[in-house]
C-alpha cells in the first residue's frame, strides 16, 4: 500500500520508538522534541509494538537494529510484511557505524530511511528534520525517500555496481525523473562505464536545460571537467554566424553583445523581417533569434520562409508573450527550438541559446540518427537513409512512436506511396509527431497516388487547424490544379499570397496556377527575377497529368503557354524540345497529324539526343502511315543529376497510381529534364 508522504511532512503520524536500551530510547524520544508529530511513544521491543502497528495505532517505527531483548529489525520486517495489513506504515533505523553492513538487507525488506547514530539527540533531530524536508521535495513519490537513503549508503561504501542496478530499477519505475538519471550518470562513470555515462549526460542536457547547474556539477566533480565558459560556447559547437531580428534596439544590442561573448564571429542585427530574409535566404546561418511580432513581415511568415525555402537548417528561438491558436500550430508544425518571453532576462536567453546549440550539435544517439535520415533524404540518397533507419531501430533510447513516420518519409522518397499511406494512417493513432506534419505528409502521398479528392478533404481539415500554414495552402492549390479546378486553385493561392507575397515557394506555386490559366502576365509578376526552370518543369508535368485525367484541351493549352513563355528567351531553354515533343504527342493523340508533324519538325532543330531521336522516330512513323501506340504513363525519372548521362536500365517505368512495370517501347510523355540518351529505351 502506498504511503502518503504528506503525513510525515505535516506531522499527522503516530510514531513508535524502539531502542536497544532504555538510555538509547530516551535519546531517540528526545530527538522528536519540536518536530510536532501527532503522538510519539516509546516501546521496549518489536514484539510490544506489533499489535499497535496491526491495529493502525502506530504508523511510523523509528528503531535501532536490535531492541532491548536482542531481536533483529530485519527479522521483524519479514514477519510484519508477511501479514495482511490494510493500512500503510514505514520503518526508519538509527544505525551505528559498525551496523551499516545490515542496510542492504534492511532496504530489501522495506526499510524507509536510515540515520547515523552519533549518540546525541540533537544530531538525530537534525537528521529527522532533513527527512521532513526531503519528503516535501519528491512530489509525493514515496519510493524516492528509501532510494535516496539507500543511495547515500552505497555511495559511502563505493558500491558503484550496486548503485547502477538501483538507479536502473528506479528509472524503470520513474522514467521521467531526470535527477535519478543524473545519479545513474555518476554511477556509470564511477563503475567504469564512462561512454554510457557521457551519452546519458548529453541526453539529460538536451531534454532538461533547467538542470544546467547540476549537470555542470557532475561534469566538474565526476568527470573532472571545467564547465565550458560562455566565451568558448561557439567554438565548442563550431558555430560562427547568428542573426537577430527584433524590434527593440536595446534588445538587439543586448543579444548581440551576449552572442559575441559566446564566441560568435558574426552577428547580424535587423529590425525588419524582410531585411533579415535577404541574408537568411542566401547565407549559411547557425542560429536565429527573432521576435514574433515584427513590423512588415510577421514572425510566422519569416519562420515559414526559413523552414520551407532556406537551404540550411538551424535552430530558431522565438520571443513572444502570447500566441493565438493558429500561431501555436505554426510553432508546433515547424519545430521551433525554444520560445522565450519577449522581455526574457539575460540569464534565461543564455540558457535558451545553450540548449538550442546542444539540441542541434550534440543530439542524443536517436535524434542524431533522425537528423541523418532527413539529411540523406534531402540529398536523395535513399539507400543510405534506409541504412540509418535500420540503425535507428537498434537504439534503445529511440521514441518508438516515430518509427512509422520516419519509414513513411523513406517510402515517400522511394515512391512507395501506398506503403507510406498505410504507415501514416497507423502513425496518426500512436505517434507523438505533430498531427499536422503527418497529415501534410499524407496529403503528398495522396497527391502522388492520384487521390485528388482525398487530398482536398484532408487539406481542408488541416487548413481549419492551421489556416496560416503556407505549406498547407500550397499543397491544397496544387491539388485543385491537378483536378483541373483552377478557379479554386487561384483562390487558395491568393489566400497564401495575402499572408506572405514574398515567400518563394508560394510564388512558384502561384506562377504554375497562373500559367495553367494562361495568365502569362500574372505568372511573370509572381516570379519576378526567380529561376523559371523548376516552375516550367512542374508545369510540363501538370500538362501531362491533364492528359492522363482526360482533360486534353487543358493539357494542350498549357503546353502551348509554356512554349510561348520560353521560346526565344533564356527561360528554361533546355525544356523547349521536351515541350514541343509533348505537344506533338498531344495532337497525335487527338488525330491531328499535320499539327503533330509541324511541332516535331520544330523539335528536330534542337540537339537533345533523346528528344530528337524520339521525335524523328514518331515523324517517320507518320510518313510510313503507321499509328504509333500512345500510352500516357508517368516515368520515375531521377532528377538529382539531370544533366548526367544515365546508363541504360537506370530509369524504370511505372503506371501512375499502381507502380506496375510497363514496356519501355510504349510512347510516353516526357517528364522532367531528360538529357540522357536512350534513357527511356527505344520508341516504337
C-alpha positions in Angstrom: 0.0 0.0 0.0 1.4 3.4 -1.0 2.4 5.6 1.9 1.1 9.2 1.9 4.2 11.4 2.5 2.1 14.3 3.5 1.5 12.5 6.8 5.2 12.9 7.6 5.6 16.4 6.1 2.6 17.8 8.1 3.2 15.6 11.3 -0.1 13.7 11.1 1.6 10.5 12.3 1.7 8.4 15.5 5.4 7.4 16.0 6.7 4.4 17.9 10.3 4.5 19.1 12.3 1.3 20.0 15.8 1.5 21.4 18.4 -1.1 22.1 18.5 0.1 25.7 16.5 2.5 28.0 19.0 5.3 27.5 19.0 4.9 23.8 15.2 5.0 23.8 15.3 8.3 25.8 17.8 9.8 23.3 15.5 8.9 20.4 12.4 10.2 22.0 14.2 13.5 22.7 15.1 13.7 19.0 11.4 14.2 18.2 11.1 17.2 20.5 9.9 20.2 18.5 9.1 18.2 15.3 5.4 18.3 16.0 4.1 14.8 15.4 0.7 13.8 16.5 2.0 11.2 19.1 5.4 9.8 19.9 5.5 6.7 22.2 8.4 4.6 23.4 8.5 0.7 23.3 10.9 -1.8 24.6 10.7 -4.4 21.9 9.4 -5.1 18.3 7.0 -7.7 19.9 5.5 -4.9 22.0 4.9 -2.6 19.1 3.5 -5.2 16.7 -0.2 -5.1 17.9 -0.2 -1.3 17.7 1.0 -1.5 14.1 -1.6 -4.1 13.1 -4.4 -2.0 14.6 -3.2 1.2 12.8 -2.4 3.0 16.1 1.3 3.4 15.1 2.2 4.4 11.6 6.0 5.0 11.8 8.5 3.0 13.7 11.9 4.6 14.5 14.2 2.0 16.0 17.7 0.7 16.4 18.7 -2.5 14.6 18.2 -4.5 17.9 15.6 -4.0 20.6 16.2 -4.4 24.3 15.6 -8.2 24.1 18.1 -8.6 21.2 15.5 -9.2 18.5 16.7 -8.1 15.0 14.9 -5.4 12.9 15.3 -7.3 9.6 13.6 -10.4 11.0 10.8 -8.2 12.3 10.3 -6.6 8.9 10.0 -10.0 7.3 7.4 -11.0 9.9 5.3 -7.8 9.8 5.1 -7.5 6.0 4.1 -11.2 5.7 0.8 -10.3 7.4 -2.3 -8.8 5.6 -2.3 -5.2 6.7 -4.9 -2.7 5.5 -3.1 0.5 6.2 0.4 1.9 5.2 3.3 2.0 7.6 7.0 2.8 7.4 10.2 1.9 9.3 13.3 4.0 9.9 16.6 2.9 11.6 19.1 4.6 13.8 22.4 3.0 12.7 25.8 2.8 14.4 28.9 2.8 12.2 29.6 -0.9 12.8 26.0 -1.8 11.8 25.8 -0.2 8.3 26.5 -3.6 6.7 22.9 -4.6 7.7 21.4 -1.8 5.5 21.2 -3.7 2.1 19.2 -6.4 3.7 17.0 -3.9 5.6 16.3 -1.9 2.4 15.5 -5.1 0.6 12.9 -5.9 3.3 11.2 -2.4 3.1 13.3 0.0 5.3 12.2 3.6 4.6 15.2 5.6 5.9 18.4 5.3 8.0 20.0 7.9 10.3 23.6 7.8 11.6 23.8 7.3 15.4 26.1 9.9 16.9 24.9 9.4 20.4 23.4 12.9 20.6 19.7 13.6 20.4 20.3 17.0 18.6 22.1 15.3 15.8 19.2 12.8 15.4 16.7 15.6 15.5 18.6 17.4 12.6 18.6 14.1 10.7 14.8 13.7 11.1 14.2 17.3 10.2 16.2 16.8 6.9 14.0 13.8 6.2 10.9 16.0 6.5 12.4 18.5 4.1 13.2 15.7 1.6 9.7 14.5 1.8 8.5 17.9 0.6 10.9 17.8 -2.4 9.9 14.5 -4.0 6.5 15.4 -5.4 4.7 12.7 -3.5 6.9 9.8 -4.8 7.2 7.7 -1.7 9.8 5.3 -3.2 12.2 8.2 -3.7 12.9 8.5 0.0 14.3 5.0 0.6 16.0 5.3 -2.7 17.8 8.5 -1.6 18.8 6.9 1.8 20.0 3.7 0.2 21.9 5.6 -2.5 23.7 7.6 0.2 24.8 4.3 1.8 26.0 2.7 -1.5 28.0 5.9 -2.3 29.5 5.9 1.2 30.7 2.4 0.6 31.7 3.0 -3.1 29.5 0.1 -4.1 29.1 1.5 -7.7 27.8 -1.6 -9.5 25.1 -2.0 -6.9 24.3 1.7 -7.3 24.0 1.2 -11.1 21.5 -1.6 -10.5 19.5 0.5 -8.0 19.3 3.6 -10.4 18.3 1.5 -13.4 15.5 -0.1 -11.3 14.3 3.3 -10.2 14.3 4.7 -13.8 12.2 1.8 -15.0 9.6 2.9 -12.4 10.1 6.7 -12.8 11.4 7.2 -16.4 10.9 11.0 -16.4 12.8 11.7 -13.1 16.0 13.3 -14.6 17.6 13.6 -11.1 17.8 9.8 -10.9 19.3 9.8 -14.4 22.0 12.2 -13.2 22.7 9.8 -10.3 23.0 7.0 -12.9 25.5 9.1 -14.9 27.7 9.2 -11.8 27.2 5.5 -11.1 28.1 4.6 -14.6 31.3 6.7 -14.6 32.4 5.5 -11.2 31.7 1.9 -12.1 33.9 2.2 -15.2 31.2 2.7 -17.9 32.3 6.1 -19.0 30.9 6.0 -22.5 27.4 5.1 -21.3 27.6 7.8 -18.6 28.6 10.6 -21.0 25.9 9.6 -23.5 23.2 9.7 -20.8 24.5 13.1 -19.6 24.2 14.5 -23.1 20.6 13.2 -23.2 19.8 14.9 -19.9 21.5 18.1 -21.1 19.4 18.1 -24.2 16.0 17.5 -22.7 16.3 19.2 -19.3 18.2 22.6 -19.5 16.8 23.6 -16.1 19.3 21.1 -14.6 22.2 23.0 -16.1 23.7 23.7 -12.6 23.6 20.1 -11.5 24.9 19.0 -14.9 27.9 21.4 -14.5 28.5 19.9 -11.0 28.6 16.4 -12.4 31.0 17.5 -15.1 33.2 19.1 -12.6 33.1 16.6 -9.7 32.6 13.3 -11.6 34.2 13.9 -15.0 36.8 16.3 -13.7 35.9 18.8 -16.4 35.7 22.5 -16.0 32.3 23.6 -17.3 32.7 25.4 -20.7 32.8 29.2 -20.3 30.4 31.3 -22.4 33.3 32.6 -24.5 34.1 29.1 -25.8 30.5 28.1 -26.5 30.6 28.9 -30.2 34.0 27.3 -30.6 32.8 24.2 -28.8 29.9 23.8 -31.2 31.7 25.2 -34.3 29.1 27.9 -34.9 30.0 31.3 -36.3 27.1 33.2 -37.7 23.9 34.3 -35.8 21.0 36.6 -37.0 18.9 38.7 -34.6 15.5 40.1 -35.8 14.0 42.2 -33.1 12.0 45.5 -32.9 13.7 46.9 -29.8 17.1 48.4 -30.3 18.1 47.7 -26.7 17.3 44.0 -27.0 19.1 43.8 -30.3 22.2 45.3 -28.8 21.9 43.2 -25.6 21.6 40.0 -27.5 24.4 40.9 -29.9 26.7 41.6 -27.0 25.7 38.2 -25.4 26.3 36.2 -28.7 29.7 37.9 -29.2 30.6 36.9 -25.6 29.6 33.3 -26.6 32.2 33.5 -29.3 30.1 34.1 -32.5 32.3 35.7 -35.1 29.4 37.4 -37.0 26.2 38.7 -35.5 23.8 40.4 -37.9 21.0 42.5 -36.4 17.8 43.6 -38.2 14.6 45.4 -37.3 12.8 44.2 -40.4 12.0 40.6 -41.3 12.4 41.3 -45.0 15.9 42.6 -44.5 16.8 39.6 -42.4 15.4 37.2 -45.1 17.8 38.6 -47.7 20.6 37.2 -45.5 18.8 34.0 -44.3 17.9 33.0 -47.9 21.5 33.2 -49.3 24.0 32.7 -46.4 24.7 29.9 -44.0 23.4 30.8 -40.6 23.9 28.8 -37.3 21.3 30.5 -35.1 18.3 32.8 -35.4 16.8 34.9 -32.6 13.5 36.6 -33.7 10.6 38.5 -32.3 7.2 37.0 -33.2 5.6 40.4 -33.7 7.7 42.2 -36.3 6.9 45.3 -38.4 6.1 44.4 -42.0 6.9 40.7 -42.4 5.3 38.9 -39.4 7.3 36.4 -37.4 5.1 33.5 -38.6 5.9 34.3 -42.2 9.6 34.7 -41.6 9.6 31.3 -39.8 7.9 29.6 -42.7 10.3 31.1 -45.2 13.2 29.8 -43.1 11.8 26.3 -42.6 10.5 25.8 -46.2 12.8 27.7 -48.5 16.1 28.1 -46.7 18.9 25.9 -48.0 20.2 25.4 -44.4 18.6 24.0 -41.2 19.4 25.9 -38.0 17.8 26.4 -34.6 15.3 29.2 -34.1 14.5 31.0 -30.9 11.2 32.9 -30.8 10.5 35.7 -28.4 6.8 36.1 -27.7 4.3 36.5 -24.8 1.2 35.1 -26.2 0.1 33.1 -29.3 -3.3 32.8 -31.0 -4.3 29.1 -31.6 -3.4 29.2 -35.3 0.0 30.7 -34.4 0.7 27.9 -31.9 0.1 25.4 -34.8 2.8 27.1 -36.9 5.2 27.0 -33.9 4.5 23.2 -33.4 4.5 22.4 -37.2 7.9 23.9 -37.8 9.6 22.7 -34.6 10.8 26.0 -33.1 13.7 25.1 -30.8 12.8 27.5 -27.9 10.0 30.0 -27.1 11.0 32.7 -24.6 9.2 35.7 -23.1 9.6 39.0 -25.0 11.5 40.6 -22.1 13.4 37.4 -21.1 16.3 38.0 -18.8 19.8 37.7 -20.0 20.3 34.6 -18.0 17.1 32.9 -19.5 18.2 33.9 -23.0 21.7 32.5 -22.3 20.1 29.2 -21.2 17.9 29.1 -24.2 20.8 29.6 -26.6 22.9 27.0 -24.8 20.1 24.5 -25.1 19.5 25.2 -28.8 23.1 24.6 -29.5 23.1 21.3 -27.5 20.0 20.2 -29.4 21.5 20.8 -32.8 25.1 20.0 -32.2 25.1 17.2 -29.6 21.9 15.3 -30.1 21.2 12.0 -28.4 22.0 8.9 -30.4 18.4 8.5 -31.6 17.9 12.2 -32.5 21.3 12.2 -34.3 20.3 9.3 -36.5 16.9 11.0 -37.2 18.7 14.1 -38.5 20.9 12.0 -40.7 17.9 10.2 -42.2 16.4 13.6 -43.1 19.8 14.9 -44.4 20.2 11.8 -46.7 16.6 12.1 -47.9 17.2 15.8 -48.7 20.1 14.7 -50.9 18.0 11.9 -52.4 20.4 9.3 -51.0 17.6 6.8 -50.1 19.8 3.7 -49.7 21.9 5.4 -47.0 18.8 6.9 -45.4 17.4 3.4 -45.1 20.6 2.1 -43.5 20.4 4.9 -40.9 16.8 3.9 -40.3 17.9 0.3 -39.6 20.4 1.7 -37.1 17.6 3.8 -35.5 15.6 0.6 -34.9 18.5 -0.8 -32.8 18.8 2.3 -30.5 17.2 1.5 -27.1 16.5 5.2 -26.3 14.6 5.8 -29.5 11.0 7.0 -29.5 9.0 4.0 -31.0 6.1 6.3 -31.9 8.3 8.0 -34.5 9.2 4.8 -36.4 6.2 4.7 -38.7 6.7 8.4 -39.5 10.3 8.0 -40.4 9.7 4.9 -42.5 6.9 6.7 -44.3 9.3 9.5 -45.2 11.7 6.9 -46.8 8.8 5.2 -48.6 7.7 8.5 -50.0 11.2 9.2 -51.3 11.2 5.8 -52.9 7.8 6.4 -54.5 6.3 3.6 -52.4 3.2 5.8 -52.0 0.8 3.1 -51.0 3.1 1.8 -48.2 3.7 5.3 -47.0 0.0 6.0 -46.9 -0.8 2.9 -44.6 2.2 3.8 -42.3 0.9 7.3 -41.9 -2.6 6.1 -41.2 -1.2 4.0 -38.3 1.2 6.8 -37.2 -1.8 9.2 -36.7 -3.1 6.9 -33.9 0.1 6.2 -31.9 2.7 8.9 -32.8 3.9 11.8 -30.8 4.8 13.6 -34.0 2.7 16.7 -34.6 -0.5 15.6 -36.3 -0.3 18.4 -38.9 3.1 17.1 -40.0 1.6 13.6 -40.5 -1.4 14.9 -42.3 0.7 17.1 -44.6 2.9 14.1 -45.5 -0.3 12.1 -46.1 -1.5 14.8 -48.5 1.6 14.5 -50.5 1.1 10.7 -50.7 -2.5 11.0 -51.8 -1.4 13.7 -54.4 1.1 11.3 -55.9 -1.4 8.4 -55.8 -3.9 10.5 -57.8 -6.5 10.6 -55.0 -7.0 14.3 -55.5 -10.4 14.4 -53.8 -8.9 12.7 -50.8 -6.2 15.4 -50.8 -8.8 18.1 -50.9 -10.8 16.6 -48.0 -7.6 16.1 -45.9 -6.2 19.6 -46.6 -9.4 21.3 -45.9 -9.3 19.7 -42.4 -5.7 20.7 -41.9 -6.5 24.2 -43.1 -9.0 24.6 -40.3 -6.3 23.7 -37.8 -3.6 25.8 -39.3 -5.1 28.4 -41.7 -1.8 30.4 -41.7 0.3 27.5 -43.0 1.9 28.4 -46.4 2.8 24.7 -46.9 -0.8 23.5 -46.5 -2.2 26.2 -48.7 0.4 25.5 -51.4 -0.3 21.7 -51.5 -4.1 22.5 -51.5 -3.6 24.8 -54.5 -1.6 22.0 -56.3 -4.4 19.5 -55.6 -7.1 21.9 -57.1 -4.8 22.5 -60.1 -4.3 18.8 -60.7 -8.1 18.2 -60.6 -8.4 21.0 -63.1 -10.3 23.3 -60.7 -8.1 26.3 -61.5 -10.5 28.8 -60.1 -10.3 27.3 -56.6 -6.6 26.8 -57.0 -6.2 30.6 -57.8 -8.4 31.5 -54.8 -6.2 29.4 -52.4 -3.0 30.9 -54.0 -4.4 34.4 -53.4 -5.0 33.5 -49.8 -1.4 32.3 -49.4 0.0 35.4 -51.2 -2.1 37.6 -48.9 -0.3 36.0 -45.9 3.2 36.4 -47.5 3.6 37.6 -51.0 7.4 37.3 -50.8 7.5 33.6 -49.9 9.5 31.9 -52.8 7.7 28.6 -52.7 4.2 30.0 -52.8 5.2 32.4 -55.6 6.3 29.4 -57.6 3.0 27.7 -56.9 1.1 30.8 -57.9 3.1 31.1 -61.1 2.2 27.4 -62.0 -1.6 28.1 -61.4 -1.5 31.3 -63.5 0.3 29.6 -66.3 -2.4 26.9 -66.3 -5.0 29.7 -66.5 -3.0 31.2 -69.4 -2.3 34.3 -67.4 1.2 35.0 -68.5 1.5 38.5 -67.1 0.4 37.3 -63.7 2.8 34.4 -63.8 5.7 36.7 -64.7 4.7 39.0 -61.8 4.7 36.1 -59.4 8.2 35.0 -60.5 9.9 38.4 -60.7 13.6 37.5 -61.2 13.4 33.9 -59.9 14.7 30.9 -61.7 11.9 29.7 -64.1 13.3 26.2 -64.7 11.7 24.3 -61.8 8.3 26.0 -62.4 8.4 25.2 -66.1 9.3 21.6 -65.4 6.5 21.2 -62.9 4.0 22.9 -65.3 5.1 20.5 -68.1 4.3 17.6 -65.7 0.9 19.2 -64.8 0.0 19.3 -68.5 0.8 15.6 -68.8 -1.4 14.9 -65.8 -4.3 16.7 -67.6 -4.0 14.3 -70.4 -3.8 11.3 -68.1 -7.1 12.6 -66.5 -8.8 13.2 -69.8 -8.6 17.0 -69.8 -6.9 17.1 -73.2 -7.7 20.7 -74.2 -6.4 22.0 -70.9 -3.2 20.0 -71.3 -2.6 21.2 -74.9 -3.3 24.9 -73.9 -0.7 24.6 -71.0 1.9 23.1 -73.3 1.3 25.9 -75.8 1.5 28.5 -73.0 4.8 27.1 -71.8 6.3 27.1 -75.3 5.2 30.7 -75.8 6.8 31.6 -72.5 10.3 30.1 -73.2 10.6 30.4 -77.0 13.3 32.9 -77.9 14.1 33.6 -74.3 16.6 32.3 -71.8 13.8 30.9 -69.6 14.3 27.2 -69.1 15.5 26.9 -72.7 16.6 23.3 -72.3 12.9 22.3 -71.8 11.6 23.7 -75.1 12.3 20.5 -77.2 10.6 18.4 -74.5 7.5 20.7 -74.6 7.4 20.6 -78.4 7.6 16.8 -78.4 4.8 16.6 -75.8 2.6 19.0 -77.7 3.2 16.9 -80.9 2.2 13.8 -79.0 -0.9 15.5 -77.7 -2.0 16.5 -81.3 -1.2 12.9 -82.4 -3.4 11.6 -79.7 -6.3 13.8 -81.0 -5.6 12.5 -84.6 -4.3 15.9 -85.9 -1.1 14.5 -87.6 -0.4 17.8 -89.5 -0.1 19.8 -86.4 1.9 17.0 -84.7 4.4 16.9 -87.6 4.7 20.6 -87.5 5.8 20.6 -83.9 8.0 17.5 -84.5 9.9 19.4 -87.2 10.5 22.3 -84.7 11.7 19.8 -82.2 14.3 18.3 -84.7 16.1 21.7 -84.8 17.4 21.0 -81.3 20.4 18.8 -80.3 18.9 17.0 -77.4 19.7 13.4 -78.4 16.9 11.6 -76.6 14.1 14.0 -77.5 15.3 14.4 -81.1 15.5 10.6 -81.6 12.0 10.1 -80.2 10.7 13.0 -82.4 12.4 11.6 -85.5 11.0 8.1 -85.0 7.5 9.5 -84.4 7.8 11.6 -87.6 9.0 8.6 -89.5 6.0 6.6 -88.3 3.7 9.3 -89.6 5.4 9.3 -93.0 5.2 5.5 -93.1 1.5 6.0 -92.4 1.7 3.9 -89.2 -0.1 4.8 -86.0 2.3 4.7 -83.0 0.8 3.2 -79.9 0.2 6.1 -77.5 0.1 5.5 -73.7 0.1 8.2 -71.1 2.2 6.9 -68.2 4.3 8.6 -65.6 8.0 7.7 -65.5 10.2 7.7 -62.4 13.0 9.8 -63.8 15.6 10.6 -61.2 16.4 14.3 -61.3 19.1 14.7 -58.8 21.7 15.0 -61.6 19.5 15.9 -64.6 22.5 16.6 -66.9 24.4 13.4 -66.2 24.1 10.7 -68.8 22.4 7.6 -67.4 23.3 4.1 -68.3 20.6 2.1 -70.0 18.4 0.3 -67.4 18.8 3.0 -64.7 15.4 4.5 -65.5 12.3 2.4 -64.8 8.7 2.9 -65.9 5.6 2.7 -63.8 1.9 3.3 -64.4 0.5 6.2 -62.5 -1.2 5.1 -59.2 -0.2 1.5 -59.4 3.6 1.1 -59.8 3.0 -1.6 -62.4 6.0 -2.2 -64.8 5.4 -1.2 -68.4 7.1 -1.8 -71.7 9.7 0.9 -72.4 8.8 0.8 -76.1 5.4 2.4 -75.3 5.1 6.0 -76.3 5.1 8.3 -73.2 5.0 11.9 -72.3 8.5 13.2 -71.3 8.6 14.5 -67.8 11.4 16.4 -66.2 14.8 17.3 -67.7 15.7 14.4 -69.9 19.2 14.7 -71.4 20.3 11.1 -71.1 20.5 9.4 -74.5 18.1 6.4 -74.8 17.3 6.6 -71.1 13.7 5.7 -71.8 14.5 2.9 -74.3 13.6 2.9 -77.9 10.3 4.3 -79.1 8.1 2.2 -81.4 
